[in-house]
Amino acid sequence: MNAEELALPRSRQANERLHAMVPGGAHTYAKGDDQYPENLAPVISHGRGAHVWDVDGNRYVEYGSGLRSVSLGHAHPRVTEAVRRELDRGSNFVRPSIVEVEAAERFLATVPTAEMVKFAKNGSDATTAAVRLARAATGRPRVAVCADHPFFSVDDWFIGTTPMSAGIPAATNELTVAFPYGDLAATEELLARHEGEVACLILEPATHTEPPPGYLAGLRELADRHGCVLVFDEMITGFRWSEAGAQRLYGVVPDLSTFGKALGNGFAVAALAGRRELMELGGLRHSGDRVFLLSTTHGAETHALAAAMAVQSTYVEEGVTARLHALGDRLAAGVREAAASMGVGDHVVVRGRASNLVFATLDEDGQPSQRYRTLFLRQLLAGGVLAPSFVVSSALGDADLDHTVDVVAEACAVYRKALDAADPTPWMAGRPVKPVFRRLA
């Protein structure tokens, strides 16, 4: 099937129903239909392993599943079995469940660089709790965020820094400052300029590029010297870099860290972890001012914690992180070879750690292009590949990777035609896809 023949009438109808009731047509902006070519935003019926089916009956090889959260594949049997065992035992009680004890013990055994942990339902709650804790511990108002990382929280302290800052007071925005990734000198200058005001440095320890040698250790030293809290957002790096996250892989221990996404393989569970001295400020066994750290009705639902424990066991016992890297290496090599063979190797570019691959679509001048991304996504969808990224899950098989590379080669052939014409418009069939963070709808 070519892109012109692909039609998704039931998905289009479902998208219209969504927009009539749900602002944005999705519960996560990154899942919005504006992220996909016009009229080609499939609405999912179900998934199994590395595949999903849309309501029109089309099957896709899926990448970036659940915004990187489903790293073992959909409906993974060890995870679903653990969840089912808890469902018949009740999910939420007036006092802590014994499952909370077991889940905390399992997490701290998996992430031994942390001393205490508290669970939540989403990453934003965990990162905001880290910020509040850092402010309480230091008595300082400002938060320093890494400017090169795309997302930390839905809360005002971060969203005020984005183009979608409507509704956030200027006074709140002024309390968040930014530092560039990989540049210790610039970070030190920022801390000196706001001496005694910065409560924490918060960043993803690694993303699409490896940290420069000595960078994370240098941040650790800067935070210690300037008396601020070092927070690693391990929502993505947790499990994909190693079972214990980037902090274990690179040997640099933050004061606080946040985990989520892969932790539950699609079930809603996140975690704030860190040094006992800090974490206990949100507890009952200290004599200082109390910190309202995390207090969520559903934060310790038994089935979600059971899912997290099953995920951790599976990763450790089956060497999942190593498999993700092996799959990603093979996929990246295949995509690069396909792009080069079609003469677009400098325009369709695969980047990132093998377990967390993304792709860039560049125009005739080598600049990032949403229009060329639209063309590329259309061709992938027509070939049965749903890939806003090339982030792998361990459920992918050799046939899935071979099929993906074949479809990429076909897409790159069309890409070459558009480059030769210096205009992708004839192959876009509608408006271009759009970035999530933009001021106007």
C-alpha positions as CSV (number, residue, x, y, z in Angstrom):
1,M,0.0,0.0,0.0
2,N,1.3,3.5,-0.8
3,A,0.5,6.5,1.3
4,E,-2.1,7.8,-1.1
5,E,-4.1,4.5,-0.7
6,L,-4.1,4.5,3.1
7,A,-7.4,5.5,4.6
8,L,-8.5,5.5,8.2
9,P,-12.2,6.3,8.2
10,R,-13.0,4.9,11.6
11,S,-9.9,6.5,13.1
12,R,-10.9,9.8,11.6
13,Q,-14.4,9.5,13.1
14,A,-13.0,8.5,16.5
15,N,-10.6,11.5,16.4
16,E,-13.6,13.8,15.8
17,R,-15.5,12.3,18.7
18,L,-12.4,12.7,20.9
19,H,-12.0,16.4,20.0
20,A,-15.7,17.0,20.8
21,M,-15.1,15.9,24.4
22,V,-11.4,15.9,25.2
23,P,-9.4,19.1,24.8
24,G,-6.7,18.4,22.2
25,G,-8.2,15.1,21.3
26,A,-5.8,13.1,23.5
27,H,-4.8,12.9,27.2
28,T,-1.1,13.6,26.3
29,Y,-0.2,16.3,23.9
30,A,2.5,14.1,22.4
31,K,-0.3,11.7,21.3
32,G,-2.3,14.4,19.6
33,D,-3.4,14.0,16.0
34,D,-1.4,17.2,15.1
35,Q,1.7,15.0,15.6
36,Y,0.7,12.9,12.6
37,P,0.0,13.6,9.0
38,E,-3.5,15.0,8.2
39,N,-6.1,12.3,8.4
40,L,-3.5,9.6,9.2
41,A,-3.6,9.6,13.0
42,P,-4.7,6.0,13.9
43,V,-6.8,5.4,16.9
44,I,-5.7,2.2,18.6
45,S,-7.9,-0.8,19.3
46,H,-5.4,-3.1,21.0
47,G,-1.8,-4.1,21.2
48,R,0.2,-7.3,21.8
49,G,4.0,-7.5,22.0
50,A,5.5,-5.1,19.5
51,H,2.3,-4.7,17.4
52,V,-0.8,-2.5,17.7
53,W,-4.0,-2.6,15.7
54,D,-6.1,0.5,14.9
55,V,-9.9,0.7,14.8
56,D,-9.7,0.4,11.0
57,G,-8.1,-3.1,11.3
58,N,-4.6,-2.1,10.3
59,R,-1.7,-3.7,12.1
60,Y,1.5,-1.8,12.8
61,V,5.0,-2.5,14.1
62,E,5.0,0.1,16.9
63,Y,8.0,2.1,18.3
64,G,8.1,4.5,21.3
65,S,5.2,2.5,22.8
66,G,3.3,4.4,25.4
67,L,5.7,7.4,25.0
68,R,8.6,5.0,25.9
69,S,6.7,3.4,28.8
70,V,6.0,0.0,27.3
71,S,9.5,-1.3,27.0
72,L,8.7,-5.1,27.4
73,G,5.9,-5.0,24.8
74,H,2.1,-4.8,25.2
75,A,0.3,-7.2,27.5
76,H,3.6,-8.8,28.7
77,P,2.6,-12.1,30.4
78,R,4.7,-11.7,33.5
79,V,3.4,-8.2,34.1
80,T,-0.3,-8.9,33.3
81,E,-0.1,-12.1,35.5
82,A,1.2,-10.1,38.4
83,V,-1.5,-7.5,38.0
84,R,-4.3,-10.1,37.8
85,R,-3.1,-11.6,41.0
86,E,-3.7,-8.3,42.8
87,L,-7.0,-7.4,41.2
88,D,-9.0,-9.9,43.1
89,R,-7.3,-8.9,46.4
90,G,-8.4,-5.2,46.3
91,S,-6.6,-2.2,44.9
92,N,-6.7,0.5,47.5
93,F,-7.2,0.5,51.3
94,V,-7.4,2.9,54.2
95,R,-4.0,1.8,55.3
96,P,-0.8,0.8,53.4
97,S,-0.8,-2.6,51.8
98,I,1.9,-5.1,52.3
99,V,2.5,-4.7,48.6
100,E,3.9,-1.2,49.3
101,V,6.5,-2.8,51.6
102,E,7.5,-5.3,49.0
103,A,7.5,-2.8,46.1
104,A,9.8,-0.4,48.1
105,E,12.2,-3.2,49.0
106,R,12.3,-4.4,45.4
107,F,12.9,-0.8,44.0
108,L,15.7,0.0,46.5
109,A,17.3,-3.4,45.7
110,T,17.1,-2.5,42.0
111,V,18.3,1.1,42.5
112,P,20.8,0.7,45.3
113,T,22.0,4.3,44.9
114,A,18.8,5.4,46.6
115,E,18.0,5.1,50.3
116,M,14.2,5.8,50.4
117,V,11.4,5.8,47.8
118,K,7.9,7.1,47.5
119,F,5.6,6.0,44.7
120,A,3.2,8.2,42.6
121,K,1.1,7.8,39.5
122,N,2.9,10.1,37.0
123,G,6.3,11.6,36.5
124,S,5.2,15.2,36.9
125,D,4.1,14.6,40.5
126,A,7.5,13.0,41.2
127,T,9.6,15.8,39.7
128,T,7.5,18.5,41.4
129,A,7.9,16.7,44.7
130,A,11.7,16.7,44.1
131,V,11.6,20.5,43.5
132,R,9.5,21.2,46.6
133,L,11.8,19.0,48.7
134,A,14.9,20.8,47.4
135,R,13.3,24.2,48.2
136,A,12.4,23.1,51.7
137,A,15.8,21.6,52.4
138,T,17.8,24.6,51.2
139,G,15.4,27.4,52.0
140,R,16.0,28.7,48.4
141,P,13.4,29.8,45.9
142,R,14.9,29.2,42.4
143,V,15.0,26.0,40.3
144,A,17.6,25.5,37.6
145,V,16.4,23.3,34.8
146,C,18.4,21.9,31.9
147,A,17.4,24.0,28.9
148,D,18.3,21.2,26.4
149,H,15.8,18.7,27.7
150,P,12.2,18.9,26.5
151,F,10.0,18.1,29.4
152,F,10.1,17.8,33.2
153,S,6.6,18.4,34.5
154,V,3.1,19.7,33.8
155,D,3.4,22.0,36.8
156,D,4.0,25.8,36.6
157,W,7.6,25.8,37.6
158,F,8.5,24.1,34.3
159,I,5.6,24.8,31.9
160,G,6.2,28.5,32.4
161,T,9.5,28.1,30.6
162,T,7.8,26.7,27.4
163,P,5.9,28.5,24.6
164,M,2.7,27.1,26.2
165,S,3.0,29.3,29.3
166,A,-0.5,30.8,29.1
167,G,-2.1,30.9,32.6
168,I,1.2,30.9,34.5
169,P,2.1,34.1,36.5
170,A,5.2,35.9,35.6
171,A,6.3,35.8,39.2
172,T,6.4,32.0,39.0
173,N,8.3,32.0,35.7
174,E,11.0,34.2,37.2
175,L,11.9,31.6,39.8
176,T,13.0,29.1,37.1
177,V,16.3,29.6,35.4
178,A,18.1,27.4,32.8
179,F,21.5,26.0,32.2
180,P,22.8,24.2,29.0
181,Y,23.6,20.5,29.0
182,G,27.3,19.6,28.9
183,D,28.6,23.1,29.8
184,L,29.9,23.2,33.4
185,A,31.3,26.7,33.0
186,A,27.9,28.1,32.0
187,T,26.3,26.3,34.9
188,E,28.8,27.6,37.4
189,E,28.3,31.1,36.1
190,L,24.5,30.7,36.6
191,L,25.0,29.5,40.2
192,A,27.4,32.3,40.9
193,R,25.0,34.9,39.4
194,H,22.2,33.5,41.7
195,E,24.5,32.7,44.6
196,G,22.5,31.3,47.5
197,E,19.2,31.3,45.6
198,V,19.2,28.1,43.6
199,A,17.5,25.2,45.4
200,C,18.3,22.5,42.8
201,L,19.8,21.5,39.5
202,I,17.3,19.2,37.6
203,L,18.2,17.4,34.4
204,E,18.0,14.2,32.5
205,P,21.5,12.7,33.0
206,A,21.6,11.6,29.4
207,T,19.3,11.8,26.4
208,H,20.1,11.6,22.7
209,T,23.8,12.3,23.3
210,E,26.2,10.8,25.9
211,P,27.3,13.1,28.7
212,P,30.7,14.6,28.0
213,P,33.5,12.9,30.0
214,G,33.4,14.2,33.6
215,Y,30.3,16.2,33.1
216,L,27.9,14.5,35.6
217,A,30.7,14.3,38.2
218,G,31.3,18.0,37.6
219,L,27.7,18.8,38.2
220,R,27.8,16.8,41.4
221,E,30.8,18.9,42.6
222,L,29.1,22.1,41.6
223,A,25.9,21.2,43.4
224,D,27.9,20.3,46.5
225,R,30.0,23.5,46.4
226,H,27.0,25.8,45.9
227,G,24.8,24.0,48.4
228,C,22.1,23.0,46.0
229,V,20.3,19.6,45.4
230,L,21.2,17.6,42.4
231,V,18.1,15.9,40.8
232,F,18.3,13.4,38.0
233,D,15.1,12.9,36.0
234,E,15.4,9.2,35.1
235,M,12.0,8.8,33.5
236,I,13.6,7.8,30.3
237,T,17.0,6.7,31.3
238,G,15.7,4.5,34.1
239,F,15.8,0.8,32.9
240,R,16.8,1.8,29.3
241,W,20.3,2.8,30.3
242,S,20.5,0.2,33.1
243,E,18.1,-1.3,35.6
244,A,19.3,1.3,38.1
245,G,19.3,4.2,35.6
246,A,22.0,6.4,34.3
247,Q,23.2,7.1,37.8
248,R,24.4,3.5,38.1
249,L,25.8,3.4,34.6
250,Y,27.8,6.6,34.9
251,G,28.7,6.2,38.6
252,V,27.4,9.6,39.7
253,V,24.8,9.6,42.6
254,P,22.3,12.4,42.6
255,D,20.6,13.6,45.8
256,L,17.2,12.8,44.4
257,S,16.0,11.0,41.3
258,T,12.7,10.3,39.6
259,F,11.6,7.2,37.7
260,G,8.6,6.2,35.7
261,K,7.7,5.2,32.2
262,A,9.4,1.7,31.8
263,L,8.9,1.1,35.5
264,G,5.3,-0.1,35.0
265,N,5.4,-1.2,31.4
266,G,2.4,1.0,30.7
267,F,0.7,0.8,34.1
268,A,0.6,4.1,36.0
269,V,3.5,4.1,38.5
270,A,6.3,6.6,39.1
271,A,8.8,7.0,41.9
272,L,10.8,9.7,43.8
273,A,13.9,8.3,45.3
274,G,17.0,9.6,47.1
275,R,19.0,10.3,50.1
276,R,17.3,9.4,53.4
277,E,18.3,12.8,54.9
278,L,16.2,14.6,52.3
279,M,13.4,12.1,51.8
280,E,12.7,11.9,55.5
281,L,11.8,15.6,55.5
282,G,8.5,14.4,53.9
283,G,8.1,11.8,56.6
284,L,7.3,11.6,60.3
285,R,10.6,10.8,61.9
286,H,12.3,14.2,62.1
287,S,12.0,17.3,64.2
288,G,12.0,20.0,61.5
289,D,9.2,21.6,59.5
290,R,7.0,19.1,57.7
291,V,7.2,18.9,53.9
292,F,4.1,17.9,52.0
293,L,6.1,15.6,49.7
294,L,3.7,13.2,47.9
295,S,0.2,12.3,49.0
296,T,-1.9,10.6,46.3
297,T,-5.0,8.6,46.7
298,H,-4.0,6.2,44.0
299,G,-0.2,6.4,44.3
300,A,0.1,2.9,45.7
301,E,-2.6,1.0,43.9
302,T,-1.6,-2.6,44.4
303,H,-1.8,-3.8,40.8
304,A,0.4,-1.0,39.6
305,L,3.0,-1.7,42.2
306,A,2.8,-5.4,41.3
307,A,3.4,-4.4,37.7
308,A,6.5,-2.5,38.7
309,M,7.9,-5.4,40.7
310,A,7.3,-7.8,37.7
311,V,9.0,-5.3,35.4
312,Q,12.1,-5.1,37.6
313,S,12.3,-8.9,38.0
314,T,12.0,-9.3,34.2
315,Y,14.7,-6.8,33.5
316,V,17.2,-8.3,35.9
317,E,16.5,-12.0,35.2
318,E,16.2,-11.7,31.4
319,G,18.8,-9.0,30.7
320,V,16.3,-6.7,29.0
321,T,18.5,-3.6,28.9
322,A,21.1,-5.5,26.9
323,R,18.4,-6.8,24.5
324,L,17.1,-3.2,24.0
325,H,20.6,-2.1,23.1
326,A,21.1,-5.0,20.7
327,L,17.8,-4.4,19.0
328,G,18.5,-0.7,18.7
329,D,21.9,-1.2,17.3
330,R,20.5,-3.5,14.6
331,L,17.7,-1.1,13.7
332,A,19.9,1.9,13.6
333,A,22.4,0.1,11.3
334,G,19.5,-1.0,9.0
335,V,17.9,2.5,8.8
336,R,21.2,4.2,8.1
337,E,22.1,1.7,5.3
338,A,18.6,2.1,3.8
339,A,18.8,5.9,3.9
340,A,22.3,5.9,2.4
341,S,21.3,3.5,-0.4
342,M,18.5,5.9,-1.4
343,G,20.8,8.9,-1.3
344,V,19.3,10.5,1.8
345,G,21.8,9.5,4.4
346,D,22.4,13.1,5.3
347,H,18.7,13.9,5.6
348,V,17.2,11.0,7.5
349,V,19.4,10.8,10.5
350,V,19.1,8.3,13.4
351,R,20.4,9.6,16.7
352,G,20.6,8.6,20.3
353,R,21.5,5.7,22.5
354,A,20.6,2.3,20.9
355,S,17.8,1.8,23.5
356,N,16.3,5.2,22.9
357,L,16.7,6.1,19.2
358,V,15.1,9.1,17.6
359,F,15.3,10.3,14.0
360,A,15.7,13.7,12.4
361,T,14.3,14.7,9.1
362,L,16.4,17.4,7.4
363,D,15.6,19.5,4.3
364,E,17.7,20.4,1.3
365,D,19.8,22.8,3.5
366,G,20.2,20.2,6.2
367,Q,17.8,22.0,8.6
368,P,15.2,20.2,10.7
369,S,11.9,20.1,8.8
370,Q,8.4,19.3,9.9
371,R,7.3,19.1,6.3
372,Y,9.8,16.3,5.5
373,R,8.9,14.6,8.8
374,T,5.3,14.6,7.6
375,L,6.3,13.0,4.3
376,F,8.4,10.4,6.1
377,L,5.7,9.5,8.7
378,R,3.1,9.1,5.9
379,Q,5.2,6.6,4.1
380,L,5.9,4.7,7.3
381,L,2.3,4.5,8.3
382,A,1.4,3.2,4.8
383,G,3.9,0.5,5.3
384,G,2.5,-0.6,8.7
385,V,5.1,1.1,10.8
386,L,3.9,3.5,13.6
387,A,7.1,5.3,14.6
388,P,7.1,8.8,16.0
389,S,10.6,7.7,17.1
390,F,12.6,4.5,16.7
391,V,12.5,3.7,20.5
392,V,12.5,-0.1,20.7
393,S,10.7,-2.6,22.9
394,S,12.1,-6.0,23.8
395,A,9.1,-7.6,22.1
396,L,10.5,-6.7,18.6
397,G,11.6,-9.7,16.6
398,D,13.9,-10.0,13.6
399,A,11.0,-10.0,11.2
400,D,9.8,-6.7,12.7
401,L,13.1,-5.1,12.2
402,D,13.5,-6.4,8.7
403,H,10.1,-5.1,7.8
404,T,10.8,-1.7,9.3
405,V,14.0,-1.3,7.4
406,D,12.2,-2.3,4.1
407,V,9.5,0.3,4.8
408,V,12.2,3.0,5.7
409,A,13.9,2.2,2.3
410,E,10.7,2.8,0.5
411,A,10.1,6.0,2.4
412,C,13.6,7.2,1.7
413,A,13.0,6.7,-2.1
414,V,10.1,9.1,-1.9
415,Y,12.2,11.4,0.3
416,R,14.8,11.5,-2.4
417,K,12.2,12.6,-5.0
418,A,11.0,15.4,-2.7
419,L,14.6,16.6,-2.2
420,D,15.2,16.6,-6.0
421,A,12.0,18.6,-6.4
422,A,13.1,20.9,-3.5
423,D,9.5,20.6,-2.3
424,P,7.9,17.8,-0.2
425,T,4.4,19.3,-0.6
426,P,3.1,16.9,-3.2
427,W,3.9,14.0,-0.8
428,M,2.5,15.6,2.3
429,A,-1.2,15.5,1.4
430,G,-2.1,18.1,3.9
431,R,-0.7,20.3,6.6
432,P,2.6,19.5,8.2
433,V,2.9,17.9,11.6
434,K,3.5,20.3,14.4
435,P,5.7,20.6,17.5
436,V,4.0,20.0,20.8
437,F,5.3,23.2,22.4
438,R,4.0,26.1,20.4
439,R,2.2,29.2,21.4
440,L,-0.8,29.0,19.1
441,A,-3.0,26.0,18.3
